[in-house]
Amino acid sequence: MADYYDVLEVSKSASDSEIKAAYRKQALKWHPDRNKSSEAGGKFKEINKAFEILSDPKKKEVYDQYGEAAFQRGGMGGAPGGVGGQYYQE
């Protein structure tokens, strides 16, 4: 998986407003109704996931510390459920 900052084309020090603007730009570019390429649907889902994580301060903090593995079952060294035996949930 790609780094969520790279997906939105922002730096790790980007502000909330920069992240939101970058999301809007990428979402318009890759929305399946506007972009008819075969990869548009997958790219659009990836952009939405990146924005979901980076726009939430708590999720962003966890992502910055542990990466995407913190949000997947079985992540972080194979511990059942992710970080410390628990995958991140709200």
C-alpha positions as CSV (number, residue, x, y, z in Angstrom):
1,M,0.0,0.0,0.0
2,A,1.1,3.5,-0.7
3,D,1.8,6.1,2.0
4,Y,-1.4,8.1,2.6
5,Y,0.6,11.4,2.4
6,D,1.8,10.4,-1.0
7,V,-1.7,9.4,-2.1
8,L,-3.0,12.9,-1.3
9,E,0.3,14.5,-2.5
10,V,0.9,16.4,0.7
11,S,3.9,16.6,3.1
12,K,3.7,15.1,6.6
13,S,3.6,18.6,7.9
14,A,0.6,19.6,5.9
15,S,-2.2,21.5,7.7
16,D,-5.8,20.3,8.0
17,S,-6.8,22.8,5.3
18,E,-4.0,21.6,3.0
19,I,-5.0,18.0,3.5
20,K,-8.7,18.8,2.7
21,A,-7.7,20.8,-0.4
22,A,-5.5,18.0,-1.7
23,Y,-8.3,15.5,-1.0
24,R,-10.8,17.5,-3.1
25,K,-8.3,17.9,-5.9
26,Q,-7.5,14.1,-6.0
27,A,-11.1,13.1,-5.5
28,L,-12.2,15.2,-8.5
29,K,-9.4,13.8,-10.7
30,W,-10.0,10.2,-9.8
31,H,-13.8,10.0,-9.3
32,P,-15.1,7.1,-11.4
33,D,-17.9,9.2,-12.9
34,R,-15.3,11.7,-14.3
35,N,-12.3,9.4,-14.9
36,K,-13.1,6.5,-17.1
37,S,-9.7,4.7,-16.7
38,S,-9.8,1.2,-15.3
39,E,-7.8,2.2,-12.2
40,A,-10.0,5.1,-11.2
41,G,-12.3,3.2,-8.9
42,G,-9.4,1.7,-6.9
43,K,-7.5,5.0,-6.8
44,F,-10.7,6.8,-5.6
45,K,-11.1,4.3,-2.7
46,E,-7.5,4.8,-1.7
47,I,-7.9,8.6,-1.7
48,N,-11.0,8.3,0.5
49,K,-9.2,6.0,2.9
50,A,-6.2,8.4,3.1
51,F,-8.5,11.3,3.8
52,E,-10.4,9.4,6.4
53,I,-7.2,8.7,8.3
54,L,-5.3,12.0,7.8
55,S,-8.3,14.3,8.5
56,D,-8.9,12.8,11.9
57,P,-6.4,14.0,14.5
58,K,-6.4,10.7,16.5
59,K,-6.2,8.4,13.5
60,K,-3.5,10.6,12.0
61,E,-1.4,10.4,15.2
62,V,-1.7,6.6,15.2
63,Y,-0.9,6.4,11.5
64,D,2.2,8.6,11.9
65,Q,3.4,6.3,14.7
66,Y,2.5,2.9,13.4
67,G,1.6,3.3,9.7
68,E,-1.3,1.6,7.9
69,A,-0.8,-1.6,9.8
70,A,-2.4,-0.1,12.8
71,F,-5.8,0.0,10.9
72,Q,-5.7,-3.6,9.7
73,R,-6.5,-6.8,11.6
74,G,-3.3,-8.9,12.2
75,G,-1.1,-5.8,11.7
76,M,1.9,-4.6,13.9
77,G,4.1,-7.7,14.0
78,G,1.3,-10.2,13.6
79,A,-0.3,-9.5,17.0
80,P,-3.9,-10.6,16.8
81,G,-5.9,-7.6,15.8
82,G,-3.1,-5.1,15.3
83,V,-1.5,-2.6,17.7
84,G,-1.2,-4.2,21.1
85,G,-3.6,-6.9,20.2
86,Q,-6.3,-4.4,19.1
87,Y,-6.8,-2.8,15.7
88,Y,-7.6,0.8,15.8
89,Q,-11.3,1.6,16.0
90,E,-13.2,4.7,17.0
